[in-house]
Each structure stands twice: as structure tokens, then as C-alpha cells.
Amino acid sequence: MIALIAAAHFLSHFYILCIPPLFPMMRAELGLSYAALGAVMTALSAVTAFGQTPIGVRVDRTGAAPWLIGGTALMALGTAGLGLAPGWLALLAAAIVSGLGNATIHPCDYAILAGSIDQRRMGRAFSLHTAAGYAGFAAAPPLMIALEAWLGWRGALMAVGGAGLPCTVAIAAHAGLLRSETRRRHEAPPARRVLGSRPILLLFAFMTLLAMGASGVQTFMVAALPLIHGVAVAAAAAALTAWLVASTAGTLAGGWIADRSRNLVAVVAAMMLSCAALVVLLGVMPMGETLVVMVAAAAGFCLGVVMPSRDLLVKRAAPAGTTGQVFGFVSAGLPLGGALAPAPMGWLMDLGAPAAVFLASAALLAGAVLTAGTARAASAEPVAAE
């Protein structure tokens, strides 16, 4: 069962990042600007972010399996449709279809994990789920470049889109295993009261700040490190790769830690503050190429350890029968944070202050700790059905 959920999460991340590596080829054939192609990605991300909460509400009422099957199919068809698009409007429509499918993944996956996994193994289940998403991001750029050289950009998109259909069939064939908590409409707490409660809003803020801090580092690490430390661009790229690979390893270790921890907030605080401190060092401490890679890997590992404990905090804050909508709403902070950070961080780069990118990112990561601790400490009032 976890393998099916992990496969869907892998595809959701893969399909997000499979398009940008093809931008130069798409631009040359279609005569589009990079701004127009960027708008296609913005549409995909926006539909994903804004669709998660209403889909999560429906998942909590009807069950997650049908939505996960439909969402996986839409992602695959939308991605294949990008390869068939004759122009910008068709690209935009296909991206919206893919984004709508992607919006089902977080509420469905977490609702199924919450309803199907033994509580004693929940942290490890969350870690495998998150690690699969990281793997999807990591696999997309090299695979798409290789497929484009073989099939062209259209063939590459249609091929990876078609590859999602067997996953859809496998999920449908095992739908009976994908149990999730469901409550009838008159039994369920009203969504506005659940999602407007103080702990849930604070966890949304935590996700947003975490994503802003991580996005700041990941977006500009390759550009900033050579300016700060005089290292080669290849070494800076190696540091980013080390950050991403170590984040995946940290996520797997973090599942084991979360299942054995009695204080999830302490785990989150220790790892987030350690990551923030290491990010500060990347910005201000003189270091050579080897040390840059090592520090980036250590910072990424600390951030990865946070993820399963983060997800358990969200699960424990969700009233019974509301896992889909709570995770749908809270995890919308991830694309929001990823969208908010690059512009101001780029402004710092344009000002000739690359070190400030790391300092600002570290401040955001440290600030996220305050929201997580406050969310855990907040005394949630009982949420009643209407």
C-alpha cells in the first residue's frame, strides 16, 4: 500500500519538474518567451495550491481512493497533453489539467496513510512518502534531458505522461487497500472552523516559512556560492546536489526518529535551528570547495530529518475525520512559500549581497520553529459538527 502512495507522490513531484528542463526547446519551436513558459508553470502550481483544500474536504467525506485514481490519471494525461500542444493556450490548458490532478495527491496520500498505517509506524510511513517526492524531483531533469535527445521535447512529455497510466491502473486495482477516515457531512466538523483554528493556521505558517527558507537556498545556491567563496560553478552545483541527496537521507532517518520521539517539537526545533546555523555558515564563513559541499550536505540532512515529525504534528492537530482537508490546506503553504521566496532573494542577489540570501533564508527557517512550537502549545477548542 505504501508503495502505491509513494509512486503517486513520486509522479506528482516528477511531473512538476519535468517541464522546465525542456523550456529552451519549447521556446525555439513554439516561438514563446520564457515569461510565457513561466506562466504555464505558475498556472500549474496555482491550481495545485488552491485545489488542495476543497479536494481535501471532499476526500474526508467520500474516501480518498477514487480521488487519487482520478488525480493520477489527470496528471498523466495533462503531461502528455503538453507534448501535443500546438501553442501557448493549449500548453496552459494542459498544465491546468495536470495541476488539478496534482492537487489531489497531498490530501489523498495523507488521508490514506492516516487511515491505514499503524500509529507506531506512522513516522516511517511519512518519511517514505516524502522521500519518494524528493526522488521525483531529482529524477526529472536528467531523465527529461535524455528523453529529449532521443524523442524530442514532445515525445519526451508524451512518454512520461504515458508512463503514469500503469501507475493509475495499479492504484485502481488495489483501491480496496487504500482505506481513509471518512465522516458523513452531518457528522464532520465544519471546514471553516477546522481550518480557521489557531493550531492549523500556525502549521500553515510553518509550512510557508519552511518552504521560503529552503527555496531561497535551493534557488540561488549555485549562483551565490561562487560569489561568496570563489568556488567553481561545478562545486556549487555539487553542493546543491549534496543538499538534495542528504535531504532525502535525512527524511528516511527522520521517520525512525519521529516514531521514537516523545517530543516532536524538540526534534523539529533542534534540526531546523541546526540547518539554519549551517546555512548562515555557508553565507559568512570562508570555506573551500570540499567544505562547501560538506556543509551543504549537513544542512540538507538536518532539514530532511524535520519532515516526518512535521507531518506527524499536522496529523495530531487534525480532528478525527479531517485529515484530508487539514493536510490539503496546510501543505498548500509549500507551493506558496516556494513562490514567494525567489523574487526577494533575487533582489538581494541583484544588490550584490549573495551572503544576505543565506542569512535571510536562515532567518525564515528559524522563524518557522516559533510557529511549530506555538501550534503544538496552542490549546485547541473542541470542533463540533453543525
Wavefront OBJ file of the C-alpha trace (Angstrom):
o trace
v 0.000 0.000 0.000
v 2.793 2.435 0.900
v 4.436 1.618 -2.444
v 1.321 2.793 -4.311
v 1.138 6.034 -2.322
v 4.872 6.624 -2.763
v 4.586 6.028 -6.513
v 1.809 8.624 -6.819
v 3.858 11.113 -4.799
v 6.936 10.416 -6.950
v 4.919 11.136 -10.083
v 3.424 14.338 -8.655
v 6.874 15.800 -7.993
v 8.308 14.416 -11.223
v 5.532 15.945 -13.317
v 6.097 19.372 -11.744
v 9.795 19.419 -12.600
v 9.710 17.573 -15.942
v 8.737 20.714 -17.881
v 11.403 23.393 -17.068
v 14.374 21.404 -18.480
v 12.593 21.468 -21.868
v 11.991 25.243 -21.914
v 14.758 26.077 -24.422
v 13.461 23.537 -26.942
v 9.816 24.512 -26.387
v 10.689 28.199 -26.774
v 12.548 27.594 -30.035
v 9.742 25.592 -31.672
v 6.715 27.489 -30.383
v 8.209 30.988 -30.508
v 7.269 31.701 -26.892
v 9.071 33.846 -24.350
v 10.446 32.446 -21.117
v 7.885 34.610 -19.321
v 5.075 32.847 -21.204
v 6.527 29.442 -20.368
v 6.965 30.514 -16.760
v 3.291 31.482 -16.688
v 2.431 27.891 -17.637
v 4.313 26.664 -14.556
v 2.675 29.346 -12.423
v -0.755 28.125 -13.545
v 0.127 24.520 -12.720
v 1.391 25.466 -9.252
v -1.514 27.802 -8.520
v -4.140 25.200 -9.429
v -2.315 22.671 -7.266
v -2.116 25.028 -4.292
v -5.673 26.330 -4.411
v -7.234 22.981 -5.307
v -5.859 21.028 -2.359
v -8.193 22.319 0.344
v -11.585 21.848 -1.399
v -10.441 18.442 -2.656
v -9.370 17.565 0.884
v -12.862 18.386 2.169
v -14.387 16.028 -0.397
v -11.811 13.321 0.373
v -12.834 13.386 4.043
v -16.470 12.828 3.067
v -16.212 10.306 0.247
v -12.890 8.499 0.725
v -9.525 9.117 -0.857
v -9.082 6.218 -3.306
v -11.349 7.495 -6.147
v -9.774 10.946 -5.965
v -6.251 9.503 -6.013
v -7.059 7.357 -9.053
v -8.589 10.295 -10.915
v -5.819 12.678 -9.875
v -3.039 10.366 -11.017
v -4.788 9.911 -14.359
v -5.205 13.682 -14.804
v -1.513 14.298 -14.064
v -0.510 11.740 -16.671
v -2.963 12.972 -19.315
v -2.138 16.631 -18.664
v 1.582 15.983 -19.037
v 1.064 14.031 -22.257
v -1.185 16.858 -23.452
v 1.693 19.306 -23.029
v 3.573 17.291 -25.620
v 0.676 17.621 -28.071
v 0.061 21.346 -27.545
v 0.276 23.469 -30.721
v 0.602 26.766 -28.852
v 0.515 28.663 -25.564
v -3.201 28.357 -24.802
v -3.073 24.602 -25.259
v 0.005 24.420 -23.008
v -1.865 26.428 -20.384
v -4.921 24.163 -20.565
v -2.803 21.006 -20.271
v -0.912 22.488 -17.310
v -4.201 23.271 -15.555
v -5.338 19.663 -16.053
v -2.041 18.392 -14.648
v -2.215 20.841 -11.743
v -5.747 19.756 -10.894
v -4.578 16.153 -10.753
v -1.604 17.160 -8.640
v -3.931 18.894 -6.178
v -5.374 15.524 -5.153
v -2.064 13.978 -4.095
v -1.339 15.506 -0.695
v -4.876 15.303 0.753
v -5.380 11.781 -0.594
v -1.975 10.397 0.354
v -2.062 11.684 3.908
v -5.688 10.664 4.445
v -4.838 7.119 3.302
v -1.684 6.926 5.406
v -3.588 8.203 8.462
v -6.369 5.666 7.943
v -4.268 2.639 7.015
v -0.963 2.721 8.913
v -0.355 1.635 12.487
v 0.356 4.690 14.636
v 3.637 3.161 15.799
v 4.951 3.195 12.204
v 3.413 6.472 11.054
v 6.658 8.444 11.112
v 8.425 5.917 8.904
v 5.453 5.834 6.526
v 5.546 9.620 6.237
v 9.308 9.512 5.652
v 8.985 7.048 2.764
v 6.225 9.180 1.268
v 8.290 12.366 1.444
v 11.468 10.657 0.206
v 9.560 9.445 -2.869
v 8.642 13.052 -3.652
v 12.278 14.156 -3.353
v 13.248 11.298 -5.671
v 10.736 12.531 -8.235
v 12.297 15.991 -8.207
v 15.800 14.534 -8.505
v 14.910 12.178 -11.367
v 13.086 14.655 -13.585
v 15.857 16.878 -15.023
v 18.357 14.200 -16.135
v 15.656 11.861 -17.453
v 13.895 14.587 -19.420
v 17.145 15.762 -20.994
v 17.962 12.174 -22.001
v 14.469 11.571 -23.403
v 14.500 14.872 -25.285
v 17.733 13.894 -27.031
v 16.069 10.655 -28.111
v 12.436 11.607 -28.746
v 12.369 15.408 -28.899
v 10.587 17.523 -26.296
v 7.118 16.497 -27.449
v 7.948 12.803 -27.413
v 9.603 13.135 -24.008
v 6.483 14.678 -22.433
v 4.142 12.159 -24.067
v 6.373 9.279 -22.947
v 6.481 10.290 -19.282
v 2.784 11.142 -19.371
v 2.001 7.689 -20.726
v 4.181 6.130 -18.046
v 1.771 7.444 -15.420
v -1.136 5.388 -16.736
v 0.183 1.985 -15.485
v 0.532 3.582 -12.039
v -3.094 4.723 -12.281
v -4.194 1.187 -13.187
v -2.194 -0.285 -10.286
v -3.785 2.131 -7.806
v -7.257 1.334 -9.161
v -6.595 -2.410 -8.933
v -5.651 -2.111 -5.266
v -8.162 0.571 -4.297
v -9.592 -1.703 -1.598
v -6.344 -1.421 0.353
v -6.400 2.373 0.382
v -8.531 2.990 3.459
v -9.023 6.516 4.775
v -11.065 8.096 7.534
v -14.443 9.290 6.288
v -17.328 11.025 8.036
v -20.784 11.861 6.734
v -21.477 15.533 6.129
v -23.649 15.982 9.230
v -21.006 14.307 11.424
v -17.988 16.209 10.130
v -16.699 19.379 11.785
v -17.265 22.397 9.539
v -14.211 23.025 7.388
v -14.085 26.747 8.153
v -13.866 26.023 11.887
v -11.229 23.324 11.490
v -9.038 25.221 9.050
v -9.504 28.535 10.864
v -8.371 27.164 14.217
v -5.189 28.589 15.675
v -3.045 25.425 15.535
v -3.906 24.755 11.888
v -3.216 28.340 10.842
v 0.119 28.242 12.672
v 1.049 24.990 10.943
v 0.173 26.591 7.596
v 2.526 29.442 8.517
v 5.189 26.896 9.496
v 4.952 25.176 6.108
v 5.124 28.506 4.298
v 8.183 29.769 6.200
v 9.935 26.404 5.855
v 9.345 26.418 2.097
v 10.512 30.033 1.776
v 13.750 29.313 3.620
v 14.506 26.113 1.722
v 13.561 27.683 -1.620
v 15.875 30.622 -1.021
v 18.833 28.305 -0.504
v 17.996 25.879 -3.312
v 17.195 28.526 -5.918
v 20.345 30.622 -5.521
v 22.962 28.282 -4.062
v 24.641 27.649 -7.417
v 24.708 31.356 -8.277
v 25.671 32.656 -4.826
v 28.396 30.302 -3.596
v 30.938 31.218 -6.329
v 30.451 34.915 -5.490
v 30.887 34.355 -1.755
v 33.641 31.749 -1.654
v 35.217 31.926 -5.114
v 34.456 28.266 -5.801
v 33.753 26.928 -9.274
v 30.191 26.704 -10.513
v 30.628 22.920 -10.712
v 31.450 22.838 -6.992
v 28.394 24.971 -6.221
v 26.241 22.584 -8.267
v 27.773 19.677 -6.361
v 26.826 21.427 -3.107
v 23.207 21.705 -4.269
v 23.180 18.033 -5.257
v 24.623 17.157 -1.848
v 21.896 19.229 -0.161
v 19.135 17.397 -2.078
v 20.570 13.893 -1.669
v 21.256 14.438 2.032
v 17.723 15.802 2.478
v 16.361 12.503 1.175
v 18.631 10.528 3.509
v 17.623 12.780 6.398
v 13.951 12.201 5.663
v 14.405 8.435 5.894
v 16.310 8.784 9.170
v 13.713 11.261 10.403
v 10.927 8.685 10.137
v 12.726 6.398 12.571
v 13.379 9.331 14.917
v 9.767 10.553 14.778
v 8.359 7.133 15.666
v 10.544 7.012 18.781
v 10.317 10.621 19.876
v 8.121 11.787 22.736
v 8.622 15.439 21.798
v 8.217 16.108 18.092
v 8.570 19.864 18.550
v 12.005 19.333 20.112
v 13.067 17.300 17.068
v 11.770 19.973 14.696
v 13.395 22.799 16.675
v 16.782 21.109 17.012
v 17.017 20.162 13.360
v 15.613 23.422 11.961
v 17.933 25.557 14.085
v 20.893 23.343 13.164
v 20.017 23.730 9.500
v 19.667 27.493 9.920
v 23.073 27.720 11.631
v 24.728 25.743 8.840
v 23.060 27.930 6.205
v 24.488 31.002 7.977
v 27.947 29.405 7.809
v 27.533 28.909 4.065
v 26.929 32.629 3.760
v 29.602 34.070 6.067
v 32.381 31.589 6.875
v 35.264 31.338 4.383
v 35.488 27.796 3.014
v 36.819 25.878 0.062
v 35.058 23.578 -2.350
v 35.162 20.438 -0.210
v 33.871 22.188 2.896
v 31.113 23.928 0.933
v 29.791 20.552 -0.216
v 30.088 19.047 3.264
v 28.275 21.915 4.997
v 25.512 21.931 2.369
v 25.039 18.182 2.844
v 24.858 18.542 6.634
v 22.293 21.347 6.331
v 20.174 19.339 3.901
v 20.287 16.298 6.156
v 19.057 18.330 9.144
v 16.198 19.734 7.074
v 15.230 16.261 5.869
v 15.030 14.907 9.420
v 12.344 17.525 10.143
v 9.863 16.274 7.551
v 8.307 13.185 9.196
v 7.995 14.979 12.560
v 6.410 17.919 10.721
v 3.822 15.622 9.163
v 3.067 13.931 12.486
v 2.495 17.333 14.097
v -0.069 18.115 11.396
v -1.769 14.740 11.770
v -2.075 15.127 15.546
v -3.547 18.602 15.142
v -6.256 17.356 12.737
v -9.586 16.408 14.375
v -10.802 12.902 13.551
v -12.120 12.628 10.013
v -10.477 15.852 8.769
v -7.019 14.595 7.736
v -7.546 15.231 4.022
v -8.686 18.825 4.343
v -6.123 19.702 7.014
v -3.204 18.317 5.037
v -4.613 19.833 1.850
v -4.789 23.269 3.465
v -1.543 23.153 5.447
v 0.565 21.694 2.626
v -0.634 24.489 0.322
v 1.912 26.551 2.240
v 4.683 24.650 0.459
v 3.985 25.913 -3.094
v 3.067 29.306 -1.636
v 6.408 29.600 0.126
v 8.229 28.345 -2.947
v 6.548 31.069 -5.000
v 7.156 33.907 -2.513
v 10.875 33.480 -1.861
v 12.689 33.669 -5.243
v 11.818 37.283 -6.159
v 13.104 38.971 -2.960
v 16.101 36.635 -2.824
v 16.862 37.538 -6.441
v 16.649 41.218 -5.450
v 19.346 40.594 -2.822
v 21.483 38.954 -5.496
v 20.975 41.949 -7.794
v 22.111 44.247 -4.968
v 25.392 42.361 -4.853
v 24.646 40.760 -1.462
v 24.723 36.982 -2.057
v 25.555 36.299 1.585
v 22.290 38.001 2.541
v 20.399 35.286 0.666
v 21.709 32.700 3.113
v 21.141 34.945 6.125
v 17.556 35.688 5.086
v 16.884 32.009 4.379
v 18.293 31.043 7.779
v 16.072 33.642 9.469
v 13.000 32.183 7.760
v 13.927 28.648 8.845
v 14.480 29.806 12.414
v 11.201 31.731 12.363
v 9.381 28.589 11.312
v 10.423 26.971 14.597
v 8.403 29.540 16.540
v 5.227 28.774 14.603
v 5.660 24.999 15.066
v 6.185 25.339 18.811
v 3.261 27.714 19.202
v 0.997 25.420 17.165
v 1.831 22.467 19.411
v 1.313 24.509 22.543
v -1.966 26.048 21.378
v -4.942 24.666 23.253
v -7.379 23.670 20.523
v -11.057 24.070 21.388
v -13.312 21.130 20.529
v -14.566 21.373 16.964
v -18.204 20.388 16.722
v -20.302 19.383 13.755
v -23.051 21.723 12.645
l 1 2 3 4 5 6 7 8 9 10 11 12 13 14 15 16 17 18 19 20 21 22 23 24 25 26 27 28 29 30 31 32 33 34 35 36 37 38 39 40 41 42 43 44 45 46 47 48 49 50 51 52 53 54 55 56 57 58 59 60 61 62 63 64 65 66 67 68 69 70 71 72 73 74 75 76 77 78 79 80 81 82 83 84 85 86 87 88 89 90 91 92 93 94 95 96 97 98 99 100 101 102 103 104 105 106 107 108 109 110 111 112 113 114 115 116 117 118 119 120 121 122 123 124 125 126 127 128 129 130 131 132 133 134 135 136 137 138 139 140 141 142 143 144 145 146 147 148 149 150 151 152 153 154 155 156 157 158 159 160 161 162 163 164 165 166 167 168 169 170 171 172 173 174 175 176 177 178 179 180 181 182 183 184 185 186 187 188 189 190 191 192 193 194 195 196 197 198 199 200 201 202 203 204 205 206 207 208 209 210 211 212 213 214 215 216 217 218 219 220 221 222 223 224 225 226 227 228 229 230 231 232 233 234 235 236 237 238 239 240 241 242 243 244 245 246 247 248 249 250 251 252 253 254 255 256 257 258 259 260 261 262 263 264 265 266 267 268 269 270 271 272 273 274 275 276 277 278 279 280 281 282 283 284 285 286 287 288 289 290 291 292 293 294 295 296 297 298 299 300 301 302 303 304 305 306 307 308 309 310 311 312 313 314 315 316 317 318 319 320 321 322 323 324 325 326 327 328 329 330 331 332 333 334 335 336 337 338 339 340 341 342 343 344 345 346 347 348 349 350 351 352 353 354 355 356 357 358 359 360 361 362 363 364 365 366 367 368 369 370 371 372 373 374 375 376 377 378 379 380 381 382 383 384 385 386
